Amino acid sequence: MTKARSSLISIDATPYYHCVSRCVRRSFLCGYDEHAQQSYEHRREWIEKRLFALAGAFCIDVCAYAIMSNHYHVVFHINADKAKHLTQHDVIERWLAFHQGPSLVQRFMQGDELSEAETEQCGEIIEVWRERLTSISWFMRLLNQHIASEANREDKCTGHFWEGRFKSQALLDEKALAAAMTYVDLNPVRAAIADTPETSSFTSVKARINAIENDKTDVEGLFPFVGNPRENMPEGIPFRLMDYLELVDWTGRQCREDKRGHIDNRTPAILNRLGFDSVEWLDAYKYAEKGTLIGTESSIKDALPLLGRKRLCGFRLPAN
């Protein structure tokens, strides 16, 4: 049964979410369609460009992404604190980057004199937009509508391009975040269309590796890694980048068909900090896309009332 989005996404439960959109029928988002004998590789750039453009306007950060042939994955971070500190003009500029605004707001931006009632109405509109700038639903709507429109125009057809609503999964703790990000970044390796993370085109892990090779610490448009959790920690993903890359590389080696059942003794130290042993981690990684909630049992129990749900569900990760 389809669940209300409010029971799937709540900033009070967690700011981190794994989202997936899939194409309907045999439609190809990107890649080469053997059935139609046509290449859609250029569409990867469409979605990557749109993804980063929206992230620059919304108060939603991109932690990880992978653009596949008929679907894409994104791990988001909702930056509510950033939205709270935007000025009214900031909110308007960000929202109008992708929308047409009413004349009242345009007059406000031009510095025209407004009546008290008009000022109040304008303020109400701006606060609605401020809230929407932290909405994954609005973000995904603007992303998917744009890609569907461009694809249908190119294919000279009409109708649905996406397979219904996007799927969202709440990532309730650091373990869930690490599992989902690794799962997303290794999608091309799992699908046997890339041999290594650094050759996985249109993924966040390749973008981060390219940045390192070019002596850059961060990738513009991606939420940065800021190290292990500590007080007064700067805003970013609570892992060290090199630890994460080591984890992705090691996990990628384990998920190869010729490595099934083999646990390398050079297990990344990050697993110890997260409280996983090798077998538990590979199980968590394997089932990272299952269910609408992922976290330890205690994390899931804590999140249920915030999501307006009662039943203990979701994929449960081992506790420390």
Residue frames relative to the residue before (quaternion, step in Angstrom):
aa qw qx qy qz dx dy dz
M 1.0000 0.0000 0.0000 0.0000 0.00 0.00 0.00
T 0.4852 -0.6645 0.4856 0.2954 3.57 -0.99 0.87
K 0.2657 -0.7708 0.5634 0.1337 3.56 -0.90 0.97
A 0.5558 -0.5791 0.4734 0.3627 3.56 -1.17 0.63
R 0.5613 -0.6269 0.4163 0.3443 3.56 -0.99 0.83
S 0.6084 0.5745 -0.3541 0.4176 3.61 1.10 -0.63
S 0.6732 0.4617 -0.2983 0.4946 3.60 1.21 -0.41
L 0.6692 0.4735 -0.2873 0.4954 3.56 1.33 -0.02
I 0.7952 0.1861 -0.0742 0.5723 3.57 1.08 -0.75
S 0.1953 0.7501 -0.6092 0.1675 3.56 -0.75 1.12
I 0.4173 -0.7200 0.4969 0.2461 3.58 -0.66 1.10
D 0.5978 0.5668 -0.3600 0.4380 3.59 1.17 -0.50
A 0.6698 0.4917 -0.2958 0.4713 3.58 1.13 -0.62
T 0.7489 -0.2361 0.1960 0.5873 3.58 0.93 -0.95
P 0.3955 -0.7089 0.5191 0.2675 3.60 -1.09 0.57
Y 0.6710 0.5207 -0.2834 0.4453 3.62 1.26 -0.23
Y 0.0509 0.8037 -0.5877 0.0775 3.58 -0.89 1.00
H 0.2677 -0.7250 0.6169 0.1490 3.53 -1.16 0.79
C 0.0424 -0.8209 0.5690 -0.0236 3.59 -0.62 1.14
V 0.0826 -0.7863 0.6122 0.0109 3.55 -1.12 0.79
S 0.0427 -0.7638 0.6431 0.0354 3.56 -1.05 0.82
R 0.1233 -0.7990 0.5877 0.0329 3.55 -0.94 0.96
C 0.4904 -0.6605 0.4881 0.2914 3.55 -1.13 0.69
V 0.4939 -0.6605 0.4849 0.2910 3.54 -1.16 0.63
R 0.8458 0.1328 -0.1200 0.5025 3.58 -1.24 0.59
R 0.7693 -0.3234 0.2523 0.4899 3.61 -0.82 -0.96
S 0.3173 0.7780 -0.4957 0.2198 3.59 1.25 0.22
F 0.2381 -0.7611 0.5886 0.1329 3.53 -1.08 0.78
L 0.3461 -0.7066 0.5801 0.2111 3.52 -0.92 0.97
C 0.7911 -0.0575 0.1061 0.5997 3.55 0.82 -1.06
G 0.6548 0.5559 -0.3561 0.3679 3.54 -1.29 -0.27
Y 0.5582 -0.5863 0.4672 0.3555 3.55 -1.32 -0.32
D 0.2607 -0.7703 0.5694 0.1204 3.56 -0.74 1.13
E 0.3191 -0.7744 0.5200 0.1675 3.57 -0.32 1.30
H 0.6270 0.5569 -0.3351 0.4295 3.58 1.06 -0.79
A 0.7692 0.3324 -0.1770 0.5162 3.58 0.89 -0.94
Q 0.3149 -0.7657 0.4960 0.2617 3.58 1.32 -0.21
Q 0.5702 0.5652 -0.3879 0.4527 3.54 0.89 1.00
S 0.3511 -0.7390 0.5406 0.1957 3.54 -1.06 0.81
Y 0.1010 -0.7810 0.6149 0.0402 3.54 -1.04 0.91
E 0.2131 0.8309 -0.4930 0.1454 3.57 1.22 0.44
H 0.6328 0.5701 -0.3365 0.4017 3.58 1.00 -0.80
R 0.5940 0.5953 -0.3700 0.3949 3.59 1.15 -0.47
R 0.5080 0.6239 -0.4335 0.4060 3.58 1.21 -0.30
E 0.6573 0.5054 -0.3094 0.4656 3.56 0.99 -0.80
W 0.5775 0.5829 -0.3780 0.4288 3.59 1.07 -0.67
I 0.7480 0.4217 -0.2420 0.4518 3.54 0.66 -1.12
E 0.6295 0.5248 -0.3466 0.4563 3.60 1.02 -0.70
K 0.6569 0.5081 -0.3045 0.4664 3.58 0.93 -0.90
R 0.6786 0.4826 -0.2895 0.4720 3.59 0.90 -0.91
L 0.6143 0.5621 -0.3366 0.4397 3.58 1.02 -0.83
F 0.7163 0.4404 -0.2567 0.4766 3.59 0.82 -0.98
A 0.6135 0.5454 -0.3521 0.4497 3.58 1.08 -0.68
L 0.6723 0.4839 -0.2899 0.4793 3.58 0.94 -0.88
A 0.6363 0.5266 -0.3301 0.4571 3.59 1.01 -0.79
G 0.6442 0.5279 -0.3204 0.4514 3.58 1.11 -0.64
A 0.7055 0.4307 -0.2547 0.5019 3.58 1.16 -0.54
F 0.7087 0.4279 -0.2516 0.5014 3.59 0.93 -0.90
C 0.4320 -0.6345 0.5593 0.3130 3.54 -1.32 0.22
I 0.4734 0.6112 -0.4538 0.4431 3.52 0.86 1.12
D 0.2234 -0.8030 0.5449 0.0920 3.57 -0.67 1.14
V 0.3523 -0.7075 0.5732 0.2164 3.56 -1.16 0.68
C 0.2138 -0.7917 0.5649 0.0919 3.58 -0.61 1.18
A 0.7862 -0.0895 0.1038 0.6026 3.56 0.98 -0.88
Y 0.0492 0.7901 -0.6108 0.0155 3.56 -1.20 0.51
A 0.0203 -0.7582 0.6509 0.0305 3.53 -1.32 0.45
I 0.1775 -0.7884 0.5844 0.0731 3.57 -0.77 1.06
M 0.1145 -0.8265 0.5511 0.0099 3.55 -0.39 1.27
S 0.7502 -0.4224 0.2585 0.4382 3.60 -1.28 -0.07
N 0.8307 0.0730 -0.0286 0.5512 3.61 0.89 -0.82
H 0.7592 0.2056 -0.1925 0.5868 3.57 1.21 0.51
Y 0.1459 -0.7733 0.6029 0.1310 3.54 -1.28 0.15
H 0.2715 -0.7409 0.5977 0.1418 3.54 -1.29 0.57
V 0.0300 0.7682 -0.6395 -0.0031 3.57 -1.17 0.64
V 0.1728 -0.7266 0.6513 0.1343 3.55 -1.12 0.74
F 0.1578 -0.8227 0.5455 0.0260 3.55 -0.63 1.23
H 0.1515 -0.7174 0.6648 0.1428 3.52 -1.38 0.38
I 0.2804 -0.7565 0.5697 0.1566 3.58 -0.69 1.11
N 0.1764 -0.8138 0.5503 0.0605 3.57 -0.55 1.19
A 0.1075 -0.8487 0.5168 0.0318 3.56 0.42 1.27
D 0.6332 0.5443 -0.3390 0.4333 3.59 1.00 -0.77
K 0.6232 0.5375 -0.3307 0.4619 3.56 1.05 -0.75
A 0.6526 0.5208 -0.3118 0.4534 3.58 0.97 -0.87
K 0.6390 0.5504 -0.3259 0.4272 3.58 0.99 -0.82
H 0.7432 0.4268 -0.2130 0.4691 3.57 1.05 -0.78
L 0.4600 0.6606 -0.4664 0.3666 3.60 1.23 0.17
T 0.4347 -0.6567 0.5405 0.2961 3.58 -1.05 0.70
Q 0.6633 -0.4858 0.3641 0.4376 3.57 -1.23 0.24
H 0.6486 0.5140 -0.3214 0.4602 3.58 0.98 -0.80
D 0.6125 0.5483 -0.3418 0.4554 3.60 1.07 -0.76
V 0.6530 0.5206 -0.3091 0.4551 3.56 0.92 -0.97
I 0.6692 0.5080 -0.3019 0.4506 3.56 0.87 -0.96
E 0.6725 0.5042 -0.3045 0.4482 3.58 0.84 -0.95
R 0.6637 0.5022 -0.3078 0.4611 3.57 0.97 -0.83
W 0.6918 0.4753 -0.2876 0.4612 3.60 0.87 -0.93
L 0.7100 0.4641 -0.2702 0.4555 3.59 0.91 -0.88
A 0.4628 0.6581 -0.4565 0.3799 3.60 1.26 0.00
F 0.7950 0.2301 -0.1099 0.5504 3.59 1.22 -0.52
H 0.7449 0.3270 -0.2010 0.5457 3.60 1.27 0.09
Q 0.4347 -0.6212 0.5699 0.3168 3.50 -1.36 0.24
G 0.2587 -0.7902 0.5366 0.1435 3.59 -0.79 0.96
P 0.5865 -0.5718 0.4322 0.3771 3.58 -1.20 0.46
S 0.6514 -0.5437 0.3633 0.3848 3.57 -1.18 0.57
L 0.5832 0.5913 -0.3723 0.4143 3.59 1.09 -0.65
V 0.6832 0.4686 -0.2824 0.4837 3.58 0.92 -0.91
Q 0.6239 0.5356 -0.3379 0.4579 3.56 1.04 -0.72
R 0.6354 0.5142 -0.3195 0.4794 3.58 1.04 -0.75
F 0.6218 0.5406 -0.3270 0.4628 3.57 1.06 -0.79
M 0.6777 0.4956 -0.2867 0.4614 3.58 0.93 -0.92
Q 0.6725 0.4937 -0.2818 0.4739 3.58 1.15 -0.65
G 0.5041 -0.6756 0.4046 0.3545 3.56 1.30 -0.16
D 0.3338 0.7494 -0.5065 0.2652 3.59 1.20 0.39
E 0.5136 -0.6289 0.4817 0.3296 3.56 -1.14 0.57
L 0.1207 -0.7996 0.5876 0.0281 3.56 -0.80 1.09
S 0.5188 -0.6086 0.4921 0.3438 3.54 -1.20 0.53
E 0.6801 -0.4775 0.3492 0.4331 3.58 -1.24 0.23
A 0.6555 0.5071 -0.3065 0.4682 3.57 1.00 -0.86
E 0.6583 0.5060 -0.3089 0.4638 3.58 0.98 -0.83
T 0.6325 0.5304 -0.3260 0.4609 3.58 1.03 -0.79
E 0.6542 0.5092 -0.3035 0.4698 3.55 1.00 -0.86
Q 0.6584 0.5044 -0.3063 0.4672 3.57 0.94 -0.89
C 0.6400 0.5251 -0.3204 0.4605 3.57 0.99 -0.84
G 0.6466 0.5251 -0.3139 0.4557 3.58 0.99 -0.85
E 0.6412 0.5233 -0.3225 0.4593 3.57 1.02 -0.79
I 0.6367 0.5255 -0.3207 0.4644 3.57 1.00 -0.84
I 0.6615 0.5176 -0.3020 0.4510 3.56 0.94 -0.94
E 0.6612 0.5035 -0.3143 0.4589 3.61 0.97 -0.78
V 0.5984 0.5299 -0.3583 0.4824 3.60 1.12 -0.61
W 0.6660 0.4943 -0.2979 0.4726 3.58 0.95 -0.87
R 0.6074 0.5545 -0.3548 0.4446 3.59 1.03 -0.77
E 0.6652 0.4950 -0.2988 0.4725 3.58 0.96 -0.87
R 0.6576 0.5197 -0.3106 0.4483 3.57 0.99 -0.82
L 0.6040 0.5736 -0.3533 0.4258 3.60 1.13 -0.55
T 0.6982 0.3794 -0.2737 0.5419 3.60 1.28 -0.10
S 0.5286 0.6497 -0.3901 0.3825 3.58 1.29 0.22
I 0.3642 -0.7263 0.5427 0.2128 3.57 -0.65 1.11
S 0.6017 0.5692 -0.3596 0.4297 3.60 1.06 -0.66
W 0.6708 0.4707 -0.2966 0.4904 3.59 0.94 -0.85
F 0.6158 0.5492 -0.3361 0.4542 3.59 1.01 -0.82
M 0.7139 0.4532 -0.2583 0.4672 3.57 0.77 -1.06
R 0.5915 0.5634 -0.3639 0.4475 3.58 1.09 -0.65
L 0.7042 0.4608 -0.2663 0.4699 3.57 0.85 -0.99
L 0.6317 0.5188 -0.3276 0.4739 3.57 1.13 -0.60
N 0.7482 0.4306 -0.2358 0.4463 3.56 0.69 -1.09
Q 0.6256 0.5322 -0.3518 0.4491 3.59 1.01 -0.71
H 0.6517 0.5241 -0.3103 0.4521 3.55 0.98 -0.86
I 0.6853 0.4760 -0.2890 0.4694 3.60 0.85 -0.96
A 0.6402 0.5233 -0.3273 0.4574 3.61 0.97 -0.83
S 0.6577 0.5168 -0.3070 0.4539 3.57 0.94 -0.89
E 0.6756 0.4877 -0.2916 0.4697 3.58 0.93 -0.92
A 0.6679 0.5017 -0.3034 0.4585 3.60 0.95 -0.86
N 0.6668 0.4935 -0.3056 0.4674 3.59 0.92 -0.86
R 0.6260 0.5226 -0.3395 0.4689 3.57 1.07 -0.73
E 0.6678 0.4955 -0.2984 0.4684 3.58 0.96 -0.85
D 0.7231 0.4306 -0.2387 0.4844 3.59 1.01 -0.85
K 0.3383 -0.7635 0.4773 0.2734 3.57 1.36 -0.14
C 0.5808 0.5396 -0.3987 0.4610 3.55 0.82 1.04
T 0.3040 -0.7165 0.5903 0.2141 3.54 -1.35 0.07
G 0.5418 0.6353 -0.4487 0.3187 3.56 -1.28 0.04
H 0.7294 -0.4383 0.3107 0.4235 3.51 -1.36 0.03
F 0.2098 -0.7653 0.5973 0.1164 3.55 -1.02 0.86
W 0.7533 0.3523 -0.1862 0.5232 3.57 1.07 -0.78
E 0.5039 -0.6583 0.4849 0.2785 3.54 -1.18 0.70
G 0.7871 -0.2964 0.1517 0.5192 3.57 0.39 1.22
R 0.7888 -0.2856 0.2266 0.4949 3.56 -1.18 -0.59
F 0.5418 -0.5806 0.4783 0.3750 3.52 -1.22 0.40
K 0.4229 -0.6792 0.5381 0.2650 3.56 -1.17 0.57
S 0.0647 -0.7961 0.6007 0.0337 3.59 -0.93 0.85
Q 0.1086 -0.7833 0.6119 0.0142 3.54 -1.09 0.81
A 0.3453 -0.7491 0.5331 0.1881 3.56 -0.70 1.12
L 0.1967 -0.7645 0.6071 0.0912 3.57 -0.87 1.03
L 0.2054 -0.8811 0.4204 0.0686 3.53 0.00 1.37
D 0.8059 0.0895 -0.0570 0.5824 3.61 1.17 -0.24
E 0.7416 -0.4192 0.2798 0.4427 3.58 -1.30 0.07
K 0.6095 0.5580 -0.3520 0.4396 3.58 1.03 -0.74
A 0.6758 0.4895 -0.2852 0.4716 3.55 0.90 -0.98
L 0.6352 0.5335 -0.3279 0.4521 3.58 0.99 -0.82
A 0.6691 0.4962 -0.2971 0.4667 3.59 0.88 -0.94
A 0.6600 0.5122 -0.3101 0.4538 3.60 0.93 -0.89
A 0.6884 0.4843 -0.2896 0.4556 3.59 0.87 -0.94
M 0.6581 0.5081 -0.3177 0.4559 3.59 0.92 -0.87
T 0.6592 0.4990 -0.3068 0.4715 3.58 0.95 -0.87
Y 0.6249 0.5387 -0.3249 0.4624 3.57 1.01 -0.85
V 0.6729 0.4934 -0.2936 0.4665 3.58 0.90 -0.93
D 0.7080 0.4764 -0.2767 0.4418 3.59 0.77 -1.02
L 0.7221 0.4218 -0.2497 0.4881 3.61 1.12 -0.55
N 0.3203 0.7771 -0.4933 0.2242 3.62 1.21 0.20
P 0.6910 0.4595 -0.3146 0.4609 3.66 0.78 -0.82
V 0.6227 0.5255 -0.3421 0.4681 3.61 1.10 -0.64
R 0.6555 0.5069 -0.3046 0.4697 3.58 0.95 -0.89
A 0.7094 0.4485 -0.2510 0.4823 3.58 1.07 -0.78
A 0.4255 -0.7393 0.4277 0.2992 3.58 1.35 0.08
I 0.5041 0.6150 -0.4616 0.3931 3.59 1.02 0.76
A 0.7426 0.1842 -0.1764 0.6193 3.57 1.35 0.16
D 0.4288 -0.7194 0.4910 0.2399 3.57 -1.06 0.74
T 0.8069 0.1051 -0.0103 0.5812 3.57 1.07 -0.74
P 0.6577 -0.5008 0.3711 0.4229 3.61 -1.22 0.30
E 0.6937 0.4979 -0.2906 0.4317 3.59 0.93 -0.85
T 0.6971 0.3982 -0.2828 0.5249 3.60 1.25 -0.16
S 0.4867 0.6588 -0.4282 0.3818 3.59 1.29 0.22
S 0.2381 -0.8187 0.5082 0.1214 3.56 0.05 1.30
F 0.8477 0.1413 -0.1420 0.4913 3.53 -1.22 0.73
T 0.5120 0.5460 -0.4782 0.4594 3.50 0.82 1.16
S 0.5890 -0.5835 0.4248 0.3635 3.55 -1.21 0.48
V 0.6280 0.5430 -0.3590 0.4264 3.61 1.00 -0.69
K 0.6405 0.5000 -0.3334 0.4781 3.61 0.99 -0.71
A 0.6312 0.5326 -0.3327 0.4553 3.60 1.00 -0.81
R 0.6712 0.4882 -0.3015 0.4693 3.59 0.97 -0.85
I 0.6434 0.5089 -0.3237 0.4714 3.60 1.00 -0.77
N 0.6308 0.5287 -0.3262 0.4649 3.59 1.00 -0.81
A 0.6351 0.5330 -0.3272 0.4534 3.57 1.02 -0.79
I 0.6397 0.5174 -0.3199 0.4698 3.59 0.98 -0.85
E 0.6654 0.5123 -0.2997 0.4527 3.57 0.94 -0.89
N 0.7175 0.3869 -0.2339 0.5299 3.57 1.25 -0.49
D 0.5308 -0.6824 0.3662 0.3441 3.55 1.28 0.58
K 0.4791 0.6218 -0.4701 0.4035 3.57 1.01 0.86
T 0.4191 -0.7211 0.4953 0.2430 3.57 -1.05 0.71
D 0.8007 0.1745 -0.0734 0.5684 3.58 1.07 -0.71
V 0.3574 -0.6836 0.5883 0.2426 3.53 -1.35 0.29
E 0.4501 -0.6899 0.4900 0.2851 3.56 -0.72 1.02
G 0.7769 0.3046 -0.2478 0.4921 3.55 -0.78 1.07
L 0.6992 0.4102 -0.2681 0.5206 3.60 1.25 -0.29
F 0.5223 -0.6142 0.4964 0.3217 3.56 -1.10 0.77
P 0.3796 -0.7714 0.4588 0.2244 3.63 -0.63 1.03
F 0.4515 -0.6119 0.5619 0.3255 3.55 -1.32 0.30
V 0.1284 -0.8285 0.5438 0.0374 3.60 -0.86 0.94
G 0.6608 -0.5254 0.3153 0.4334 3.61 1.20 0.17
N 0.7189 -0.4388 0.3224 0.4320 3.52 -1.35 -0.01
P 0.6440 -0.5658 0.3492 0.3783 3.61 -1.08 0.72
R 0.1692 0.7527 -0.6213 0.1373 3.55 -1.03 0.88
E 0.6422 -0.5165 0.3839 0.4166 3.56 -1.27 0.25
N 0.8359 0.1488 -0.1480 0.5072 3.54 -1.21 0.69
M 0.2413 0.7934 -0.5154 0.2161 3.53 1.11 0.77
P 0.4675 -0.6632 0.4900 0.3186 3.65 -0.92 0.79
E 0.6375 -0.5592 0.3788 0.3706 3.54 -1.25 0.43
G 0.4790 0.6579 -0.4827 0.3235 3.55 -0.81 0.99
I 0.6992 -0.4406 0.3509 0.4404 3.55 -1.35 -0.09
P 0.4136 -0.7745 0.4286 0.2132 3.62 -0.70 1.07
F 0.5670 0.5259 -0.4317 0.4643 3.58 0.83 1.03
R 0.4846 -0.5903 0.5334 0.3636 3.56 -1.32 0.19
L 0.5586 -0.6370 0.4141 0.3329 3.57 -0.91 0.92
M 0.6881 0.4824 -0.3054 0.4478 3.60 0.82 -0.91
D 0.5982 0.5388 -0.3610 0.4707 3.60 1.10 -0.62
Y 0.6683 0.5092 -0.2978 0.4532 3.56 0.93 -0.94
L 0.6581 0.5058 -0.3130 0.4617 3.59 0.92 -0.87
E 0.6226 0.5268 -0.3296 0.4757 3.57 1.08 -0.73
L 0.6465 0.5211 -0.3091 0.4636 3.56 1.02 -0.85
V 0.6543 0.5082 -0.3114 0.4654 3.59 0.92 -0.88
D 0.6650 0.5092 -0.3026 0.4549 3.57 0.89 -0.93
W 0.6726 0.4905 -0.2948 0.4691 3.58 0.89 -0.94
T 0.6652 0.5013 -0.3103 0.4581 3.59 0.90 -0.90
G 0.6295 0.5476 -0.3287 0.4424 3.56 1.02 -0.79
R 0.6409 0.5152 -0.3253 0.4669 3.57 1.06 -0.69
Q 0.6786 0.5046 -0.2952 0.4447 3.59 1.01 -0.79
C 0.7081 0.4755 -0.2845 0.4376 3.61 1.03 -0.65
R 0.4497 0.6649 -0.4670 0.3709 3.61 1.24 0.17
E 0.6045 -0.5964 0.3882 0.3580 3.56 -1.05 0.77
D 0.7172 0.4490 -0.2692 0.4600 3.60 0.93 -0.82
K 0.6684 0.4634 -0.3021 0.4973 3.57 1.31 0.04
R 0.3481 0.7713 -0.4840 0.2228 3.61 1.23 0.04
G 0.8203 0.2187 -0.1932 0.4919 3.53 -0.91 1.01
H 0.6453 0.5167 -0.3305 0.4553 3.58 1.22 -0.22
I 0.1342 -0.7847 0.6027 0.0540 3.58 -0.81 1.05
D 0.3500 -0.7504 0.5292 0.1853 3.52 -0.51 1.23
N 0.4306 -0.7209 0.4760 0.2613 3.60 -0.91 0.85
R 0.6054 0.5319 -0.3636 0.4673 3.60 1.26 -0.02
T 0.0676 0.8403 -0.5301 0.0918 3.53 0.83 1.05
P 0.5124 -0.6670 0.4381 0.3172 3.65 -0.84 0.92
A 0.5580 -0.6381 0.4268 0.3151 3.56 -1.03 0.85
I 0.5567 0.6279 -0.3940 0.3750 3.58 1.13 -0.55
L 0.5993 0.5649 -0.3644 0.4345 3.59 1.12 -0.59
N 0.6248 0.5355 -0.3412 0.4542 3.57 1.04 -0.73
R 0.6651 0.5001 -0.3144 0.4569 3.58 0.93 -0.86
L 0.7007 0.4517 -0.2677 0.4830 3.58 1.05 -0.74
G 0.5149 -0.6841 0.3942 0.3340 3.59 1.26 -0.09
F 0.5045 0.6310 -0.4338 0.3989 3.60 1.18 0.48
D 0.2151 -0.6599 0.6716 0.2594 3.50 -1.31 0.30
S 0.7489 -0.4437 0.2435 0.4277 3.58 -1.24 0.29
V 0.6783 0.4945 -0.2951 0.4564 3.57 0.89 -0.95
E 0.6508 0.5160 -0.3155 0.4590 3.58 0.93 -0.89
W 0.6488 0.5243 -0.3239 0.4464 3.58 0.95 -0.84
L 0.6830 0.4852 -0.3027 0.4545 3.59 0.84 -0.91
D 0.6048 0.5280 -0.3517 0.4814 3.59 1.13 -0.56
A 0.6552 0.5101 -0.3053 0.4662 3.57 0.94 -0.93
Y 0.6548 0.5081 -0.3036 0.4701 3.57 0.96 -0.87
K 0.6596 0.5369 -0.3085 0.4260 3.59 0.89 -0.97
Y 0.7896 0.3032 -0.1457 0.5132 3.57 0.97 -0.88
A 0.2737 0.8213 -0.4719 0.1670 3.59 1.23 0.39
E 0.7128 0.4365 -0.2692 0.4784 3.61 1.13 -0.48
K 0.5229 0.6544 -0.4060 0.3654 3.59 1.26 0.02
G 0.8321 0.2247 -0.1653 0.4793 3.55 -1.06 0.79
T 0.5087 -0.6524 0.4773 0.2963 3.55 -1.34 0.16
L 0.7299 0.2684 -0.1988 0.5964 3.57 1.32 -0.11
I 0.0211 0.7802 -0.6251 -0.0066 3.57 -1.08 0.68
G 0.4013 0.6780 -0.5305 0.3127 3.55 -0.82 1.07
T 0.6589 -0.4481 0.3747 0.4740 3.56 -1.25 -0.09
E 0.6760 -0.4969 0.3418 0.4234 3.58 -1.21 0.39
S 0.6592 0.5041 -0.3182 0.4584 3.60 0.96 -0.82
S 0.6326 0.5250 -0.3334 0.4615 3.60 1.03 -0.74
I 0.6562 0.5070 -0.3104 0.4648 3.58 0.98 -0.85
K 0.6459 0.5202 -0.3220 0.4565 3.59 0.94 -0.86
D 0.6642 0.5061 -0.3010 0.4605 3.58 0.98 -0.85
A 0.6998 0.4936 -0.2710 0.4396 3.59 1.06 -0.76
L 0.5413 0.6733 -0.3993 0.3069 3.61 1.06 -0.66
P 0.7061 0.4376 -0.3076 0.4641 3.67 0.71 -0.89
L 0.6260 0.5419 -0.3400 0.4460 3.61 1.11 -0.62
L 0.7082 0.4093 -0.2383 0.5236 3.56 1.22 -0.54
G 0.4774 -0.6934 0.4209 0.3379 3.58 1.30 0.06
R 0.5554 0.5923 -0.3893 0.4349 3.55 1.14 0.67
K 0.3203 -0.7720 0.5273 0.1530 3.58 -1.16 0.63
R 0.6899 0.5042 -0.2835 0.4352 3.57 0.99 -0.83
L 0.4127 -0.6930 0.5385 0.2437 3.56 -0.94 0.96
C 0.1755 0.7902 -0.5556 0.1900 3.55 -0.35 1.28
G 0.5540 0.6181 -0.4452 0.3359 3.55 -1.28 -0.10
F 0.5653 -0.5845 0.4553 0.3626 3.57 -1.30 0.17
R 0.2255 -0.8155 0.5255 0.0893 3.56 -0.56 1.21
L 0.2610 -0.7595 0.5834 0.1217 3.51 -0.85 1.07
P 0.5757 -0.5950 0.4151 0.3772 3.61 -1.09 0.51
A 0.4427 -0.6732 0.5223 0.2792 3.57 -1.08 0.75
N 0.6379 -0.5219 0.3923 0.4084 3.57 -1.24 0.37
